[in-house]
Amino acid sequence: MRSSTDEAAGVPGDRPTVTAANKATAIEVHTRAVPGNHAHALAALVAADFRNHDPAPGSSGGLEGLVATMHWFSDAFSDQHVEVLHAVAEGDLVALHVAFSARHTGYFRGLAPTGRHFTVREMHMLRFVDGREAEHWAVRDDAWLVRELSEHAVVPTSAVLAATRPGAAVGSSLPVVA
């Protein structure tokens, strides 16, 4: 039985069933469609007037921008995997806390491929309309990811100490550990 609260909130049908379906769709979008670079599946799961409130730089906040960002990530990162750490749904809202893992095999924000594997955590807040993702907000640590991928090779402390001890040859080279 629909309540006046459901109708006022614009939530059709049985609220627990709709909420569970929204949560399942959110997980499908963020663990399969986006990391799998499946534009057709994404278009079927996202509202036509989708609005991304946190688009990638230079990207539109609509579905086209989301697809472009998905392709960009596919070009930059191979072996993409998204693990859902927490998923909470209430009414037409779903919150996802995820761990995004991949290998850096293409250009990303001006960084040449490093081959490095990484895992970064993200938060996504999603609003649904008629069973489709209509709005998206995200908190990502892109600055950490860029630092992680661009981090310079490490020079072992023992080599630094040996090269800087009294009597060491001036201009002696230090071994670098990649």
C-alpha positions in Angstrom: 0.0 0.0 0.0 1.4 3.4 -1.0 1.4 6.1 1.7 0.9 9.8 1.2 4.6 10.2 2.3 5.7 8.0 -0.6 3.6 9.9 -3.1 4.8 13.2 -1.7 8.4 12.1 -2.1 7.8 10.9 -5.6 8.6 7.3 -4.7 6.4 5.0 -6.6 5.4 1.5 -5.3 6.6 -0.2 -2.3 9.4 2.0 -0.7 11.6 -0.9 0.6 11.5 -2.6 -2.8 12.3 0.6 -4.7 15.1 1.5 -2.3 16.6 -2.0 -2.6 16.4 -1.8 -6.4 18.0 1.7 -6.4 20.9 0.3 -4.3 21.3 -2.7 -6.7 21.4 -0.3 -9.7 23.9 2.0 -8.0 26.2 -1.0 -7.4 25.7 -2.2 -11.0 26.6 1.2 -12.4 29.7 1.7 -10.2 31.1 -1.8 -10.1 30.3 -3.1 -13.6 29.2 -0.5 -16.2 31.7 2.3 -15.4 34.9 0.2 -14.8 33.9 -2.2 -17.6 33.6 0.8 -20.1 30.1 -0.3 -21.0 28.5 2.8 -22.5 25.3 1.1 -23.6 24.7 -0.5 -20.2 25.5 2.8 -18.5 22.9 4.6 -20.7 20.3 2.1 -19.7 20.9 2.6 -16.0 21.2 6.4 -15.9 18.4 8.9 -16.5 18.4 10.8 -19.8 18.7 14.1 -17.9 21.5 12.8 -15.6 23.4 15.4 -13.7 26.9 14.8 -12.3 27.7 17.5 -9.8 31.4 16.6 -9.6 32.4 16.0 -13.3 36.0 15.5 -14.4 37.8 18.8 -15.4 36.6 19.9 -18.8 33.7 17.4 -18.8 30.0 18.3 -19.0 27.9 17.2 -16.0 25.6 15.2 -18.2 25.5 11.6 -19.5 27.9 12.4 -22.4 30.4 13.7 -19.9 30.1 10.6 -17.8 30.6 8.4 -20.8 33.7 10.5 -21.9 35.1 10.2 -18.4 34.5 6.5 -18.4 36.4 6.1 -21.7 39.2 8.3 -20.4 39.6 6.1 -17.3 39.5 3.0 -19.5 42.3 4.4 -21.6 44.4 5.4 -18.6 43.8 2.4 -16.3 43.6 -1.3 -17.0 42.5 -4.1 -14.7 39.9 -1.8 -13.1 38.0 -3.2 -10.2 35.6 -1.5 -7.8 34.9 -3.1 -4.4 31.9 -1.8 -2.5 32.9 -1.3 1.1 29.6 0.2 2.3 26.3 0.8 0.5 23.5 2.6 2.3 20.1 3.4 0.7 17.2 5.5 2.0 14.3 6.5 -0.2 15.6 7.8 -3.5 19.2 8.2 -2.2 22.1 5.7 -2.3 25.5 6.3 -0.7 28.5 4.1 -1.8 31.9 3.9 -0.2 34.1 2.1 -2.6 37.7 1.1 -3.2 38.8 1.6 -6.9 41.8 -0.4 -8.0 43.6 -0.4 -11.3 46.9 -0.4 -13.1 48.2 2.9 -14.6 48.7 1.9 -18.3 47.8 5.1 -20.2 48.1 8.8 -19.8 46.3 10.3 -16.8 46.3 14.1 -16.1 49.5 14.5 -18.1 51.3 11.6 -16.4 52.8 9.0 -18.7 51.9 5.3 -17.9 53.8 4.0 -14.9 52.5 0.5 -14.7 51.8 1.0 -11.1 48.9 -0.7 -9.4 46.9 1.5 -7.0 43.8 1.5 -4.8 42.0 4.7 -3.9 38.8 5.1 -1.9 35.8 7.1 -3.1 32.4 8.2 -1.8 29.4 8.5 -4.1 26.0 9.9 -3.3 23.3 9.2 -5.8 19.7 10.2 -6.3 17.4 8.0 -8.3 14.3 8.8 -10.3 12.2 6.0 -11.8 14.9 3.4 -11.0 17.7 5.3 -12.8 20.6 7.3 -11.5 19.6 10.9 -11.9 22.1 12.8 -9.9 25.7 12.0 -8.7 28.0 13.7 -6.2 31.5 12.3 -5.4 34.4 12.7 -3.1 37.6 11.4 -4.6 41.2 11.9 -3.6 42.5 12.7 -7.1 45.4 14.7 -5.6 46.6 11.6 -3.7 46.2 9.5 -6.9 48.3 11.9 -9.0 51.0 12.0 -6.2 50.9 8.2 -6.0 51.4 7.7 -9.7 54.0 10.4 -10.1 56.0 9.6 -7.1 59.8 9.5 -7.9 61.9 6.5 -7.4 63.2 6.0 -3.9 66.9 6.3 -3.2 67.9 3.8 -0.4 69.1 5.6 2.8 72.2 3.5 3.0 73.3 4.7 -0.5 72.7 8.4 0.6 74.8 7.9 3.7 77.6 6.2 1.8 77.7 8.9 -0.9 77.7 11.7 1.7 80.2 10.3 4.2 83.6 12.2 4.5 85.9 11.2 1.7 83.2 10.1 -0.7 83.8 11.0 -4.3 82.1 14.3 -5.3 79.4 13.7 -7.9 79.2 10.0 -7.2 76.0 8.6 -8.4 73.3 7.1 -6.2 71.6 3.8 -7.0 67.9 4.3 -7.5 65.3 1.7 -6.5 62.3 1.7 -8.8 
